[in-house]
């Protein structure tokens, strides 16, 4: 016999003998209530069965005619209160007697159970301490699980035993975060609003989950995958320029530092993936236009980005002749900033007064920059192939162009003209008796 049945028998004073027999003990409880509660003892008790029994009993004609609904509800509430109190007592006893299995965060830092950012989860008769940050990461990883940017959320599991948290634990986690911390995990809040129903959560928030999936792919994928995607993105942009008859082509040297390239190109890669895989068509179209403009702006700021440079070291000999004494390999990584922080700072105190009727991803500063349109109008000059840089008298640095593959041997003069489509820019320096110094003028090297 279940605990719930024993509570009913004790409160309703239901005994084994027949309540309608002559020898049955008399009590202050109406026999109608004893009959009704006696029925539920013999059934399979579940949450649905209990409240279905309450609904059916209140509609019973015997209770309706005698107007005993309130009395019946009082008995039912008394039984429920006793049952819940007993469950709470048992839970408290198990909680106090159980041991803390894990008392560190994911970085093996010891946690204080009294800290507001630490939550103690009681699961399978064991206690686990979690830092809220770690728990939120576990939750987001499960809810944002996807395959090829199609959302496939998983149940949230305890990482130490790989067993799913029950729903009561999820509610405890939510209320702890909500009322004891300053965190606001967006996905977990939306999961709570769906009563922790994974199917309902996926159907109502699919467009948000797609955004999270794209962002996670761009910023959390391994370096080798990101490099491949970046080169595909650049190839796409170069093909677009070719189709539009624009003489723009971004060329990245194969030896360019991979981590630096990833750090520079990640914001553009995010735009590219949003333009390809965003859930809303309007967002895809607007982001594609914005991506193209940003890449053009990036190219016109420094058309030689990604190319290899050799910095030539020059030494003056005793006969006052300059000869090559060494070289330093460098890469042209000069690039424009992706975000216009200055505009955001200047408009911070005014942007709450009005709005600009522009698409979602457009930045009016980027689209209306004077330098951008000046470069567009002078693109014939910028796109001339194999054109050496015109050095003016005001330049602080002197550059010479030589062949990447057929470099001059050390000690030879570098006056010879070298032309090749893969030419790199070399910065000329010389070394004095006191050390190496940069050339102050662009005189020819004898």
N, C-alpha and C positions, 0 to 999 in steps of 0.2 A: 504494500500500500504506500502511496506517495505521501510526501510531507503535506501537500495541499489537502489531501483527503483527510489526514489526521486532524488538521486544523479545523476543517469543516465539522467533523464529528465532535470535536471538543467544544466548539463555540455553539453549534446548533443542538448539542446534547442528543445526538442520534446514537441509539444503542442497537444491539443486535436483535432485540425482541421487536415484534411487530407493533408499530405505533398505534394501530387501531385495535389491538387486543385489550382485554379487560385488565390484564396484569401489567400493562405498560405504565411506567412511572410518569406521573404528570409533571409538567414544567410550565413555565410562563411563556414559552415559545409556541406560536401557533403551529398546529400540525401541517398546515398547508406549506409553510416555509420548510418544515422538515422533509416533506415529500419532494419538494422541488430541489432542495440542496442534496437530497439523497440520490436524485437522478444523476447529478454531475459527478458524484463519487464513482459511479460505475462506468463512466465514459473515459475516453482517452483525453486527458487534459492537455490543452495547448492554449496559447494566448488567444487565438481566434475562437476556440471553443468556449472559453470563459466568458468572453464578451458577447458572443452569440447567445449563450445561455441567459445572460442578463437581459438582452433585448427580447428574447422569446418569453421570458418569465414575466416581464413587465406588461406584455401584451396578453398574458393569460387571463381568461375571463374571470377566474376565481379571485385574482388579485384586483382586477379592474372593478368588479362589482362591490368589493368590500373596501375599496380605496386604501389599500395597504401598500401602494407602490413605494412610498417614502420609507416605510418600515423595512421593506425588503431591500431597498438600496442601502439602508444603514447596516444591515447584516452583511451584505456583500462587501461593503467598504471595510467593515471590521475584519472580515476574513482576509481581504487583500492587504490591509495594513499589517496584520499579524504576519502574513507570509513575507511581505517585503522587509519587515523589521528583522525577522529571523534570517533572511538571506543576507541582509546587511551585516548582521552580527557574525555570520559564518565567514563572509568575505573579509571583514576586519580581522578576525582571528587568523585566517590564512595569511593575510597580508603582513601582520605583525610577526608571525612565526616563520615566514619565508625569508630566505637569504638573498642578498644582493649579488647577483651573478656577475654583472658587468657594472663597474663604477668609473669607467673612463669614456671619453668621447672617441671619435673615429681617429683622432691623432694621438691617442693614448695619453691624453691629459686627464688627470684625476678630477672628478666632478664633485661638487658639493650639493647634496640632496636638498638643502634649504635655499639654494640659489633660485631666483625667479626664472632664469633661463634654463633651468634643469628640470626635467620631468621624469618621474619614476613611473614606469609602466609595469603593471603586474600581469604576467602572462604565463599560463601553464605552471602555476604555483612557484614562480620565480620572479624576481624583481630586476628590472633593467633600467639603468640610468642613461638618459639621452640628453645631449645638448640640443636646444631647439633648432639651431642652425643645421645640425646634422639630420635631425628628423625631417625638417622641411626639404632638404636635398633628397632624402629618400622618398618622400612623398611626391615631389616634382618629377623625379626620375621614373617612378611608376606611372604617374598620370600622363606624362608626355611621351611614353613609349610609342614608337612609330616605325613603320616599314615603308621606305620610299615615300616619306612625308605623308603617308596615310596613318591616321591616328589609330593606335591599338592599345588603349590604357590597360594597365595590369592592376591587380589587387595589391594593396600596400602590405608588405611583409616585414616581419622582424628580421633584420639582417643576421642575427646571431643564431637563430634556429630555423630560418627560412620558412616560417609558418605565418599565414596571413593574420593580421590583427582582426579581432572580432569587432563588430559594429560599436559595442559599448566603449571599447578602447579608442576607437576613432572619435567618438563624441567627447571622451575625456581629453584627448589631445587637442581637439578644436577649442574647447572651453578654456583649457589651460593657456593656449596661445592667445585666445581672444581677450581674456580678462586679466592675465598675469604678465603678459609681455607686450612689447611695442611692435611686434612683427605683424605683417599682413600678407600672408601667402595667398595670392590671388586664386590660384587653381584650387587650393584646398578649401577656400571659402566657397567657391562655386560648387565644389564637390559636396560640401555640407548643405548648400541650398538645394541640392538634388537628393537629399537624404541618403547620401553615400551610395547612390545607385549608379553603377558604372555605365550601364546602357543609357540611362537618361542623361548622365553627365556628358558622354561622348556626343550624343545627338544634339544637345543644346549648345555645346561649346566647341564644335568641330573647327570653326574658323580660327578660334584662339589657339587651339591645339596645333593647328597647322603653322601658325606663326612661331610657336615655341619650338616645333620640330625643325623649322628652317634655321632659327637662331642657334639651336643646339648643334646642328650639323656644321654651321660655319665656324662657331667658336669653340667647339669641343671635339672636333674630329682630329685624327692624327695628322702630323705634318705632311706625310707623303700623299694623303688623300687631298688635303688642301692645296698643295702645290699642283697636283694634277688638275683640280678644278679651276685654279687661278689661270693656268696656261690655257685651258679650254675657254675661259671667259675672255682672255686677251685675244685668242684666235677668233672668237665670235665678234669682238669689237673690230678687229682688223678687217674681217670679211664685210662687216657692215659699212665701214669707211670705203672699202673698195667698191661695193655696190652703189654707194652714193657719190662716187667719183671724188672722194676726199683723199688727199695725199697724206693720210695719217696712218702710221704704223708703229705700234709699240713693240720693241724688240728687247727681250730680256736675255742677257748673257747666261749661258748654261752654268757658269761658276758664280753667279750672283748669290749672295748669302740667303739661304732659304728662309730662315726665321725673320730676317728683315723684310723680305718680300711679302711674307704672310702677314706681318704686322701692318704693312702699308696698304695691302690690297684687301684685307678682310672687310672693311666697310663697303667697298665696291662689290665684293663677292656676295655680301648679304643682299645688296640691292639687286644683283643679277638673279639670285635664287628667288627672291620675292617676285620679281618680274616674270619668272618662269612658272612658279609653283604656288603662288598665293591662292587662297580659296576664292576670293572675290575677283571677278574679271576687271572691275574698275580699278582695283588696287594694282593688278598686274599691268594694265595699260599705262597708268600714271607712273608707276615705278620704272617701267621700261624707258619711257621718255626721259625721266630723271637720270637713270643710269647712263644713257647715251650722252647726255649733256655733261654729266660729271666726268666721264671718261675723256670727252673732248677737252674739257677744262684741264684735266690732269695732263693730257698730252701736250697741249699748247703751253703750259707752264714750263715744261722741260721736255722737249722732243727727244733728247738723248738719254732719258731715264733708262737705267738698267744696263748701260753699256760699260765695258771694261776700259779703264784708263791706266796708263803707266806713267807714274811720276818719275821723270828723269832727273838724276842727281848729276850736277856738273861740277868738275873740279878744275881750278885754274892752275896750270903747271908753271914751272919756273920760267918758261919762255913766253908767258902771258897768253898761252893758248888754252881754250876751254875744251875739255874732253869729258866724255861720259864716264862716271865712276860707279854707277849703280842705278837701280830702278826700284820703284815701289808700285805694286799692283793695287789699284783702287777701283771702286765701282761708283758710277754716277747714281746716287740715291736721293738727289734733290727733288722734292715733290711738294705739291701744294697741300695745305691742310684740308682735310675732308670737311670738318665742321667750322662754321664761321662763328667762333666764340665771341668775337668783338661785337658783331651785330646783336647776338643774343643778350650780351651784357648791356649794350646801349638801350635796347628796347625793353629791358626787363621791367622797368617801372611804368611802361606805357602800354604793353601788349594786352593788358586787361581791359582797356578802354574800347578797343575796336578789333575787328578781325579783317584779314585780307582774303579776298575771294579768289584763292589759288588752290590748285589741287593738293592732295594730301601730302605728297612727298616733295613738293616743289619748295625751293628756297629762293625767294625773290632776289636775294643778294647774288646768288650763284647765276641766275638767269639774266640779270641785268648788269653784270659787272662790265665796266668800261673796257678793262683790259681784255676780257674775253672777246668782245666784239671787235676790238682793234686787231687782235690776233686773227680773227676770222677774215677780216678784210685784207690782211697782209699775208694770207696763207700761201700765196705763190712764192713769197720769199722764204717762208719757213719750210716749204716742202721741196725745195730744190735738192736733189740728191747729190751726194758727194761734194757738197759745198763747204769749204773751209770757213771757220769762224773769222769774221772780219775784226781784227784787233784795232781798237782805237787808242789814242794816246792817254785817255783817262782810265784805261783798264789797269787794275792793280796786279793782275796775274798774267803771265805769258804762257800761251799754249802752243804746241806744235802738233801736227797730225802725222802719224806714221802708221805703217802696216802692223796689224796685230800678229800675223803669222810670220812675216819676214822682218823681224826686228834687226836693227843694226847691231854688229858685234861691239862688245865693250871696247872702248878706245878709239873707235872710228868717229869721224865727224858726222853730224846728223843734218847736214845742209841739204841732202838729197831729197828731191820731191818724190813722195810716195802717194799713190792713189789706189784706193780699194774700197769697195762698198762696205766693208767691215772695219773702216778706219776708226781708231779710238783717239781720244783727246789726251795729250800728254802735257803735264805741267812741268815747265822747265825750271830747274833749280841749279845752283852751283854751290860749291863748297869752298870757303875761303880757308886761310891758314888757321883761323880760330874755330872753324867748324862749318857746317852746311848752312847756307842762307838762300833765301828765295831771290830770284832775279828781279831787280827793280825796274828794269826796262826790257824792251823786246828787241834789243840789238841782235843782229845775226850772230850765229855761233861759228867762230872761225875754226 
